[in-house]
């Protein structure tokens, strides 16, 4: 749990990747949706998960690519969860739900709706390729730290 250079690089790199992918996803938003601070909050998610998941020693080449890709997927699902939860709370404040179960069900469908916004365009490709590249860079730094 000690701070290392590889954890710092993973955190900063995944923050930058999360911010970039968020800006690409915004291009697919309908006109009535405003992104607000989405890119910045997703960058914070990237910092936390990059530090916690990708900053740990991975092993070989394939393992480091898998850890990088796993971190990218975790960031995607975490961001979808955060933004669907935000939307659910916004709707709950307008008394749109009969009970908590209805709110959770709507949150899941909202996560799916938000996930559909990532598809037409390069966002998923950039997230996948960037995550794998970051995994490889972090592995190189980890090897240099062990010498």
Secondary structure, 3 states (H helix, E strand, C coil): CCCCHHHHHHHHHHHHHHHHHHHHHHCCCCCCCCCCCHHHHHHHHHHHHHHHHHCCCCCCHHHHHHHHHHHHHHHHHHHHHHHHHHHHHHHHHCCCCCCHHHHHHHHHHHHHHHHHCCCCCCHHHHHHHHHHHHHHHHHHHHHHHHC
